[in-house]
Amino acid sequence: MDDLPVTQAPSPEPPATADPTAGVVVPAGAGQRPGAMGGDFFLGRRITPLTRRRLDAFRANRRGFWSLWIFLVLFGISLFAEFIANDRPILIHYDGGWYSPLFKDYSEADLGGDLPIPADYHDPEVAARINAEGWMLWPPIPFSYSTRSTAPGPYPAPPSTTNWLGTDDSGRDVLARLIYGFRISVLFGLALTIASSAIGVAAGAVQGYFGGIVDLGFQRFIEIWSGLPVLYLLIILSSFVQPNFWWLLGLMLLFSWMGLVDVVRAEFLRARNFDYVRAARALGVSNRMIIWRHVLPNATVATITFMPFILNGSITTLTSLDFLGFGLPPGSPSLGELLAQGKANLQAPWLGLTAFFVLALMLSLLVFVGEAVRDAFDPRKITP
Amino acid sequence: MSLLEVRDLSVSFAGWRGAAPVAAVNGVSFSIDRGETLALVGESGSGKTVTALSVLQLLPYPAARHGKGSSIRFEELELVGAPPGVLREVRGNRIAMVFQEPMTSLNPLHTLEKQIGEALFIHKRLPPAAARARIVELLHLVGLSDAENRLGAYPHQLSGGQRQRIMIAMAIANNPDVLVADEPTTALDVTVQAHILALLNDLKARLGMALLLITHDLSIVRKMADRVCVMTRGDIVEAGRTEEVFARPRHPYTQRLLAAEPKGKGVPFDPAAPVLVEAKGVRVWFPIRRGVLRRIKGYVKAVDGVSLALRRGMTLGVVGESGSGKTTLGLALLRLQESRGAIRFAGRNIATERQKRLRPLRREMQIVFQDPFSSLSPRLSIAQIVGEGLQVHRLAATPQEQRRLIDEALTEVGLDPGAAQRYPHEFSGGQRQRIAIARALVLKPRFVVLDEPTSALDMSVQAQIVDLLRELQARHGLTYLFISHDLRVVRAMAHEILVMKDGEIVESGSTEKVMTAPEHPYTRELMAAAFNLAAAPT
């Protein structure tokens, strides 16, 4: 008896129904909680106090909050990978003229050479010529993901002052490949997450809102569809076409949209009998508008809560496909491919360790963010 | 020294994340003696339930705190801050409690025997055989028929009234000295309410208990209580013998509360006005499917052959207890619920019309729901809620015009148009119901179904909403279908009444006639229970 039944718990908020002003015209500002006065804004949008509490709760979770920031900074940096790791200088001042090789391809002839071939800025002759008449601004890492090292020696080469994390078995700089690989992993994960959430939410919405035979048919279809062996299909398909980023995205999308369907469907089944949905129907609002305006917001909480975890799953999927060799085309920078190299070259531990630590860091950050989001939306912790 | 003495009791709740604490009860004092009924009466939020829970120290401590000097003495035993062991000895043994909602206060996984036996086992350590005999005795005492065979029943197999009887049986299992009943009949139908009140009175006399009755319903207070304490905003503003308080209320709040009962009659209407809504033999049957093949084995007849006619400007009251099909009827008339039979709106048969072709008509027929907390989308602002219908039916050519129409509608229902940018949670129940009415009204409908528009509201707010609805009817010549279980409100609104029971009309006629000279026995029972709280002999 020490636990109070929820229905009996008295509301700690000021009573809402016993407002004696209910009968008179209410002056603006009355009946409003302090703090909500004049509206509360987040990222320029007016938000409800409930959203404010969720934001505060997310912020109060230090681990999740900092994980989000660290992840965003890493991702932000990797978006500018071309400026950080590239085999071309960012800016050249040569012979009174300005050149930006990042944005434009120059031939050697443009830079005072004889041949109309694309300039190789690592070529000592080219470099000497430019440095004699001007200067070059190099990115911090003067290698792109595909730049092969010119230094002689057995590859993979251990970490050195030139290649901070060593090179892989083709003499390409590991750090450069890491930055590009991180970017492609996250971008792939984000694209897959957004696309599969959109499809999943739409499918769940239709099933839950209309129910009945639509729901029944769709559910059976999903049961059959989810029974297909995804990996076999990918292996078979990769023997027909050379999969690239978009191919892989499409293929994964065929099977990954089912994750959110059940949650959203359940939410819609519940919400379609709410009074305000009935009221909207009585107003003559079309089904599409009812779903969009009245029911969908109920499902966003479930969707947002799941998103970091789906993102995690998407990244892992791409990595494992790359590891198995069914992923991105050969030569692409990818964490999975780096892992595979590490496995093939156990005498070069920097390959495997680098890939492991980066993956572990990225996935842990995302899990922490996901946990914080989940707790922030937990109605038992945030009483409205 | 009284049996239970409450002195300077104050309760406050901690604010969320460091916000200032919210005071719920500020220093109330009362006492109660054996064989006496004390009623704590007040509107929602007045702190009466918090007071009742404090007596058993059942508040969510430490979020809830008692102020300095708060004291609750039960036979010289101080309950405030008493150690858990002492409290457990008192709870359910010396002081017992009956909660409001019998649906959620019984464990759905336990049989009746187990529910009631728990209290006996904990406090008396009765062996199973003795406990069983005592349980049967208790069930007889609370008037549950066929008690011996029902010991193995689960809560879902019982009706609301029966469940409340089980709650009472649990509470009196150990012959408590004080019984705290927190709105014991609010969730029940009027005829059932009359029976439960009679039972409580009978038990109090027979067992010599003190009864602390928490309620918002003044007619229950008048019928049951020896003394009454009127609470508002955490204070007892008036206390005294029931007859005295009712005859000569001294505090303005008590005067207002007593005057708040919905009064008057429906607005005058022309009996020769054309018929706007007509229904013939409306049936809503829900199939019961059983077996592996899900074959239809029978029907739940929610509405079974109801015919009615509403003239322009008229209010038709539909009364009946829960499950009588009155809400389903209202939804069926608006084609929000599939039904059989003919429904004519303004001369046009809409019973078989496709939903798409009905959409233009939706402008003219609107609905207001019972619970203003669930009928407004919490994520839309008031302007969006009220303006949605305008958008759907393209009634406003420009955003400025839409703005103007929304403002007009809000003003008409007595709200400040400046509130349009706020969200529903910022409003009280009565204000929300006004918003729901504005949402219907902004479309300038001809026919409005009012589905228990006042039941979720406090008494004084109820009267205001009734006044508002009558005023709007007079001004716009609206036609209402007024669904309610509250006969007092219906009397103040309706010109004609339909009495429904189990999906069928048992009696219909003018309000005057049905109220004063009911013909059908069921109608008579309903009237007696509603106006005199008299239980029909069973």
Chai-1 contact restraints between the chains, C-beta under 6 A:
chainA,res_idxA,chainB,res_idxB,connection_type,confidence,min_distance_angstrom,max_distance_angstrom,comment,restraint_id
A,M1,B,R91,contact,1.0,0.0,6.0,A-B,restraint_1
A,L4,B,L58,contact,1.0,0.0,6.0,A-B,restraint_2
A,L4,B,P60,contact,1.0,0.0,6.0,A-B,restraint_3
A,T7,B,E101,contact,1.0,0.0,6.0,A-B,restraint_4
A,T7,B,T104,contact,1.0,0.0,6.0,A-B,restraint_5
A,P10,B,T49,contact,1.0,0.0,6.0,A-B,restraint_6
A,P10,B,V50,contact,1.0,0.0,6.0,A-B,restraint_7
A,P12,B,F13,contact,1.0,0.0,6.0,A-B,restraint_8
A,P12,B,V22,contact,1.0,0.0,6.0,A-B,restraint_9
A,P15,B,G45,contact,1.0,0.0,6.0,A-B,restraint_10
A,A16,B,S428,contact,1.0,0.0,6.0,A-B,restraint_11
A,T17,B,S44,contact,1.0,0.0,6.0,A-B,restraint_12
A,T17,B,G45,contact,1.0,0.0,6.0,A-B,restraint_13
A,T17,B,S428,contact,1.0,0.0,6.0,A-B,restraint_14
A,T17,B,G429,contact,1.0,0.0,6.0,A-B,restraint_15
A,T17,B,D458,contact,1.0,0.0,6.0,A-B,restraint_16
A,A18,B,E43,contact,1.0,0.0,6.0,A-B,restraint_17
A,A18,B,S44,contact,1.0,0.0,6.0,A-B,restraint_18
A,A18,B,G45,contact,1.0,0.0,6.0,A-B,restraint_19
A,D19,B,S428,contact,1.0,0.0,6.0,A-B,restraint_20
A,A22,B,S428,contact,1.0,0.0,6.0,A-B,restraint_21
A,A22,B,G430,contact,1.0,0.0,6.0,A-B,restraint_22
A,A22,B,Q431,contact,1.0,0.0,6.0,A-B,restraint_23
A,A22,B,V461,contact,1.0,0.0,6.0,A-B,restraint_24
A,G23,B,Q464,contact,1.0,0.0,6.0,A-B,restraint_25
A,V25,B,G414,contact,1.0,0.0,6.0,A-B,restraint_26
A,V25,B,D416,contact,1.0,0.0,6.0,A-B,restraint_27
A,V26,B,D416,contact,1.0,0.0,6.0,A-B,restraint_28
A,A28,B,D416,contact,1.0,0.0,6.0,A-B,restraint_29
A,A28,B,G418,contact,1.0,0.0,6.0,A-B,restraint_30
A,G31,B,E426,contact,1.0,0.0,6.0,A-B,restraint_31
A,Q32,B,E426,contact,1.0,0.0,6.0,A-B,restraint_32
A,T48,B,Y423,contact,1.0,0.0,6.0,A-B,restraint_33
A,D275,B,F369,contact,1.0,0.0,6.0,A-B,restraint_34
A,D275,B,S374,contact,1.0,0.0,6.0,A-B,restraint_35
A,D275,B,S375,contact,1.0,0.0,6.0,A-B,restraint_36
A,Y276,B,S375,contact,1.0,0.0,6.0,A-B,restraint_37
A,Y276,B,L376,contact,1.0,0.0,6.0,A-B,restraint_38
A,Y276,B,S377,contact,1.0,0.0,6.0,A-B,restraint_39
A,A279,B,S375,contact,1.0,0.0,6.0,A-B,restraint_40
A,R281,B,L336,contact,1.0,0.0,6.0,A-B,restraint_41
A,A282,B,I367,contact,1.0,0.0,6.0,A-B,restraint_42
A,L283,B,E388,contact,1.0,0.0,6.0,A-B,restraint_43
A,L283,B,G389,contact,1.0,0.0,6.0,A-B,restraint_44
A,L283,B,V392,contact,1.0,0.0,6.0,A-B,restraint_45
A,G284,B,R359,contact,1.0,0.0,6.0,A-B,restraint_46
A,G284,B,R362,contact,1.0,0.0,6.0,A-B,restraint_47
A,G284,B,V392,contact,1.0,0.0,6.0,A-B,restraint_48
A,V285,B,V392,contact,1.0,0.0,6.0,A-B,restraint_49
A,H294,B,S377,contact,1.0,0.0,6.0,A-B,restraint_50
A,P297,B,R379,contact,1.0,0.0,6.0,A-B,restraint_51
